[in-house]
Amino acid sequence: MNPFILAPILLPILAGLLLPTLKHCKERGIRQKYVGSAVVATALLVLVTVNMDALELKGFQITGSIYFLLRVDDLARFFMVLVSVLWLPVTFYAFEYIKREGRDTRFFSFFLIAFGVVLGVCMSGNFFTLYMFYEFMTLVTYPLVIHSETPEAMKAGGKYLGYSFFGASLTLIGFAFINHFGVTTAFIANAGGVLDSLLVADNENLLLTVFFLTFIGFGCKAALWPFHAWLPAAYSAGPNPVNALSSGVFTKAGVLAIIRVMFYLFGVDFVFGTWVQTALMCMTLMTIFMGSMLAYKEKLLKRRLAYSTVSQVSYVLFGLTVVSFLGFQGALLHILFHAIIKCVLFFAAGAIIGRTRKAYVFELRGVGKSMPVTMWCFAIASAALVGIPPTAGIVSKWSLAMGGISSNHPTLGMIGAGIVFISALLTAGYLISIVAAAFFPGAQFNYRLLKKQEPDKLMTVPLMILAACCILLGMFPMRLIGFIDRIAAQLF
């Protein structure tokens, strides 16, 4: 047992709780230094934690099988680094963005608390601890979603809570059954899972149904069809730093929970070749196609990016439901790549809307001339999301397509690979068209009205760094793939 494991969780939570009580932090400059220091210190603690071996902490115990457990394994390391890498640039971007929103202290208080809670989700060592942090995450992110307090934001927040609590009720059913039918509720990397074979006998269909409901429960946070409606509403009403984190981190927390339940509790052997695998593959493919089509038709920029997230997160879920080494590899790659890409896109959207007050796609003609840095970053991220070499998207989408083709459902796998390709074309249609109009507005465009509108460096520098990552990770992915393969080798 090593209490150091608590440090990355407690530091940002305590910093967030203290922020409203500190008189000096009511000044914007001091508050920014305080928040920035807390985030950087937490990221450094994460860096130390992921490089330590055999970290585990068992806390309070309710019953013999229900107890608090933190553990840092390879999957936890992957998500902890992802969360920390994204939280840093979002923090500095938010310093500039949130000036026009107001209520800075409240925003950054919950912003810091959410950082610690999400890291708690990553380090959860059993189902009880995961469920506890997962529910806390919903509660502390709700004030971020409704930050503007407009009627639209309050309605979106209500949807967010409604879908989240509905999903939580389904996952609670899963916890109860795992607690009864499993030899433990701790996450163990084993293809056979933790189910007791004697208790499972003659109850396979019941447990498959329970797994299906648990997947759907966590899938609500991952915007799985037909439980995706909260996401476009929340994204169109919420601040852009929150949208970036929601797309890159909060939806991925739902994916992490699904991975834990599917691969570490029920196990690959239990799910493989069942009706549940078929049903979930169909649902994920439906979400990919539907999200892409809705994004293609959407005229409001932030909602277009929101529907894109609906589609892209289900790329990940499809890779998981394929239940193969290649599918799992592609899923984890796409978790990271999509998180970075969407941060760039939402950063750029926030900068454009903030500077030009243009929120609709058809209004963005010529904006590349007045905001060239912002739009070039948007263009690089768009190419990466489509999967144009040498950007990162091509690496993960290739693995996902190959995983589908080599799956135990050859017909459905081929359909899946085809939908991945069709969705990429739709992605090009709804993103590259924006880039083309922004840089090539046409002969009728009035260039005399142009004026430079690039945002402050606090917004452009994070944009440029993450846009560069979209290219570098596509060109040099092998070390990352090697680490992911090490995780996959424990499960297959």
Number of C-alpha atoms within 10 A of each C-alpha: 12 12 12 14 23 18 15 26 23 18 19 29 21 15 21 26 16 12 21 16 11 10 9 13 18 15 10 14 11 12 21 21 13 16 24 17 14 19 25 16 15 25 22 13 19 21 16 13 19 19 11 10 9 12 18 20 18 14 12 9 11 9 7 7 16 17 18 19 21 25 23 23 21 16 20 20 19 19 23 24 18 19 25 23 14 20 24 16 20 24 23 20 24 22 21 17 23 16 11 9 12 12 12 18 20 16 21 24 22 22 26 26 23 24 28 26 25 24 26 27 27 27 28 29 26 24 27 21 20 23 18 15 20 25 15 17 22 20 15 18 24 18 18 25 27 22 22 18 15 12 11 16 22 20 16 25 25 18 17 24 16 13 19 22 17 15 21 22 15 20 26 17 16 23 21 15 16 23 19 15 19 21 16 20 25 24 21 20 21 18 19 20 23 23 22 15 14 9 13 14 9 10 12 13 14 12 19 18 14 20 27 21 20 24 26 26 28 28 29 27 28 29 28 27 21 12 19 21 18 21 27 22 22 28 25 22 24 26 22 27 24 24 28 25 23 26 27 26 27 23 23 25 25 23 27 23 25 22 20 23 25 23 27 23 28 23 23 20 16 19 20 16 15 12 14 19 19 17 12 20 25 18 19 25 25 18 27 30 23 18 29 27 20 19 27 19 12 18 16 17 24 27 22 25 27 27 27 28 27 28 30 29 29 27 30 28 29 30 31 29 27 29 25 21 21 24 31 28 25 27 29 28 24 27 24 24 26 27 24 26 29 28 29 29 27 26 28 26 21 25 26 23 16 15 14 16 11 16 19 15 19 13 17 20 18 22 25 24 18 20 23 17 18 27 24 19 24 28 24 24 32 28 26 26 27 23 23 17 14 17 26 31 28 20 23 29 26 18 22 31 26 19 28 30 22 17 22 16 17 12 12 18 24 18 17 30 22 15 18 24 17 15 23 21 15 21 25 20 17 24 25 19 13 25 24 15 18 25 20 15 18 12 7 6 12 10 12 6 7 13 11 12 17 18 20 12 13 17 24 19 17 21 27 19 13 23 26 15 18 27 19 14 20 21 14 13 14 11 10 15 17 12 14 20 17 14 20 21 12 14 22 17
